[in-house]
Structures are given as structure tokens and as C-alpha cells.
Amino acid sequence: MNIALVSCDDLPGWEVDDKPLIEALEKRGATVHRPAWTESIDWNQFDVSVIRTTWDYHAQKDAFVQWCKSVPKLYNEAEIIEWNTHKSYLRELEERGTAIAPTVWINAHETADVQKELLHFGSKKGFIKPQVGACASDTLRFTDTEYELAQQFLFDNEHQDMMLQPYLQSVETEGELTAVFIDGKFTHGVQKIPVKGDYRVQDDFGASDMPYEFNTEELRTMQETLRTVPQYAHLLYARFDYLRGDDGELLLNELELVEPSLFFRHSEYSANCLAVAILKRV
């Protein structure tokens, strides 16, 4: 069995999170390959291709989606990937009952009155980010004394779809709370805390992470959200990322269905579950 764990051309040498998954697959008789999605190869040579560390896709999203559509037996499937690569999916999930942070959706070549919107939020801090992005790229945290800065930031990014939200202060203390699902079932939770004063929860920026326990009601809500995803029954993996609102409610910040880190360092069980789920699809 030839399994492709699809990556990118310049994967950092420190990235070893998939090591438990590779070991679990090899233990079950699979031969694991790690080609970059941009390689000119025959993808039919693999029994299954699984997107794992294609961390450069956001810079060429359209090409990436077309590549997904061309690969046989790809997971997650191309239809899911296309839907999930643009954060407007959060708007759809909100319409179906999922709680997210209040958001102003700004189309490319349009703008918004930052001061007016922040006053409408009733917040003294705001946050701007792109609707297509990764690893906190093109983001801005600002206060109610920095309206001109934020307005200029929007102007400088008018070539892309953007989002304006109140800044959720909990990201600096509690951090981002992550729940990993494999084949539709919860496997483990992770708490990601940025360095003091920062909001970026990626370990690229020095953030720390540790196991986290979600309660039964929170997990039930996640299952309900999954059932609203297109082709949800075909999902191989999913990662929920939450921030806590000022009122204590968990707000969905991201539902990662493309190339999420799955934090196998906190759950060998999860790596084994994914290996079994992959081989089931051969």
C-alpha cells in the first residue's frame, strides 16, 4: 500500500508532528511517501493521498483547489477543500446555528468604516484578518486609538477579501482551544497559548500547547456543527479551533479541514485512529 502524506516544497525541518502517524501507517504495512503537492508526478501511483502539510497553499489557492480536483482518492475530498479554503464558510456555519465572533465581511475592492464597526461591536479593540490565509498572515490587532492605522491596513489589503471582528482578549490568557476529530469521532483536545502579549497561537511564534478536556455539551455542539459541513460523512479529519467570548461562550474561530496540525504529540491514540481510517479508504 502506497500512501502519500502530501506536503509542500519548503517544509521546515522542525516539523515532526506527523511522525506518530507515519509510524502507525508503516506498522500496518503501508509505504509512506511525502511528496509536495506542486510536484509533477503521477498521483495514481498512490492508493490514497492525504493532505497534511501543504502550508503554502494559501498563496496560490486557486491552483491548489484545481490540483485537489485532479488527484484520485484524495482526503479530505476536493469539494470539502474548496469550501474550506475561504473563511466565508464560517458565515455559512453561523447561518446554520454555529456561534462565531461578530464579523464584518469585507469583499475585495470594498471597505468598511473601522471606527463605526468597532463602536457597533461595543469593543475597544479590533482584529482584521484575510478570508484566505494561514499562520496569522496579513492580520492586525488594533485599539480604539488606532483607527487610522486599521483603516490604512484595510486599504493596503483591498486586493483580498477581509474580516473585521472585535478582538477577543481571552486569546492572550486562555489561548485557542482545539478539538481533533478523526473519521467523525473526537480523539483529543489541545490548548494553545501564545507568548505573553501576543495573539498568535502557532508554535512558529513560540506558542506553547498542552492537552485540554472539553465537556460533553461542547463535544455535542461540535458534532452538530460537523453535520452541517458539505459531504461531512466523507470527512477523514477535522480540527475545531475556539476562542472564548467575553461572556464565556466558546466561539468557533476556525474549522480546519485542509491541512491542520493534529497535535499527535499529545495523542498517539489519535495517530493510530487516523492510520486505521486512511487504510480503510484504500
Buried (B, 14 or more C-beta within 10 A) or exposed (E): BEBBBBBBEEBEEEBEBBEBBBBBBEEBEBEBBBBBBBEEEEBEEBBBBBBBBBBBBBEEBEEBBEBBEEBEBBBBBBBBBBBBBBBBBBBEBBEEEBBBBBBBBBEEEEEBBBBEBBEEBEBEBBBBBBBBBBEBEBBBBBBBEBBEEBBEBBEEBBEBBBBBBBBBBBBBEBBBBBBBBBBBEBBBBBBBBBEEEBBBBBBEEEBEBEEBEBEEEBBEBBEEBBEBBBEBEBBBBBBBBBBBBEEEEBBBBBBBBBBBBBBBBBBBBBBBBBBBBBBEBE
